[in-house]
């Protein structure tokens, strides 16, 4: 289940390539992508 979650998150280009410069902005991108995946599943 965890691997599937990471594979879905990698579908977002910014997360897969890690184009953000700081850890804070990367964490925000992962949080936003996770929320979008969760919202789609409802």
C-alpha positions as CSV (number, residue, x, y, z in Angstrom):
1,X,0.0,0.0,0.0
2,X,2.9,2.4,0.8
3,X,4.6,1.7,-2.5
4,X,1.3,2.4,-4.4
5,X,1.1,5.7,-2.6
6,X,4.6,6.7,-3.6
7,X,3.9,5.6,-7.2
8,X,0.8,7.8,-7.3
9,X,2.8,10.7,-5.8
10,X,5.5,10.3,-8.5
11,X,2.8,11.0,-11.0
12,X,3.1,14.7,-10.0
13,X,6.0,16.0,-12.0
14,X,7.3,18.5,-9.4
15,X,7.5,15.7,-6.8
16,X,9.1,13.2,-9.1
17,X,11.8,15.6,-10.2
18,X,12.1,17.5,-6.9
19,X,12.4,20.8,-8.5
20,X,11.7,22.7,-5.3
21,X,14.8,24.2,-3.7
22,X,13.9,24.0,0.0
23,X,12.7,21.2,2.1
24,X,9.7,23.3,3.3
25,X,8.4,23.9,-0.2
26,X,9.0,20.2,-1.1
27,X,7.0,19.1,1.9
28,X,4.2,21.5,1.0
29,X,4.1,20.0,-2.5
30,X,3.9,16.5,-1.2
31,X,1.2,17.5,1.3
32,X,-0.8,19.2,-1.5
33,X,-0.4,16.2,-3.8
34,X,-1.5,13.8,-1.0
35,X,-4.6,15.9,-0.4
36,X,-5.5,15.9,-4.1
37,X,-5.1,12.1,-4.3
38,X,-7.2,11.7,-1.1
39,X,-9.9,14.0,-2.5
40,X,-10.0,12.0,-5.8
41,X,-10.6,8.8,-3.9
42,X,-13.8,10.1,-2.2
